[in-house]
Amino acid sequence: MSPSLKKCIASWKNLQSPEDPDRAVKTLLQESFSTSACSYVTFTPVEDSSISMILNGGDSDNVPIAPSGFSILPDGLTGDEVSLVTIVFQILDSAASPMCFPAHSVYSMYKLITETAKAITAGVVDPYNMG
């Protein structure tokens, strides 16, 4: 791999919450990639039971995944230090219907997207001040 390419694959364990013991334990699988032309991070939650099934020879085609993530591309047209950021989330909401999203769902999605954009901006502008 070229020294100018930076790629990382990681897994993050989500421990079971004592408040919701029936909730499945999940691991967040993440891939990041960076070159001088672009950077991206993709991730997806996967139930631990599915990971165990795959590691024991099971069929990974039967594992539901909903990848989300973001990419950062420099705007080469202006010559300024400006970037285009694209954020994508795949969210399943059992309270939503094809014709209606409940107000609390819309607010939750709005908050998730705006907080993610703020965190990305903070990380790009000053990676040592993510607070």
Rosetta blueprint (number, residue, H / E / L):
1 M L
2 S L
3 P L
4 S L
5 L L
6 K E
7 K E
8 C E
9 I E
10 A E
11 S E
12 W E
13 K E
14 N E
15 L L
16 Q L
17 S L
18 P L
19 E L
20 D L
21 P L
22 D L
23 R L
24 A L
25 V L
26 K E
27 T E
28 L E
29 L E
30 Q E
31 E E
32 S E
33 F E
34 S E
35 T L
36 S L
37 A L
38 C L
39 S E
40 Y E
41 V E
42 T E
43 F E
44 T E
45 P E
46 V E
47 E E
48 D H
49 S H
50 S H
51 I H
52 S H
53 M H
54 I H
55 L H
56 N L
57 G L
58 G L
59 D L
60 S H
61 D H
62 N H
63 V L
64 P L
65 I L
66 A L
67 P L
68 S E
69 G E
70 F E
71 S E
72 I E
73 L E
74 P E
75 D L
76 G L
77 L L
78 T L
79 G L
80 D L
81 E L
82 V L
83 S E
84 L E
85 V E
86 T E
87 I E
88 V E
89 F L
90 Q L
91 I L
92 L L
93 D L
94 S L
95 A L
96 A L
97 S E
98 P L
99 M L
100 C E
101 F L
102 P L
103 A H
104 H H
105 S H
106 V H
107 Y H
108 S H
109 M H
110 Y H
111 K H
112 L H
113 I H
114 T H
115 E H
116 T H
117 A H
118 K H
119 A H
120 I H
121 T H
122 A H
123 G H
124 V H
125 V H
126 D L
127 P L
128 Y L
129 N L
130 M L
131 G L
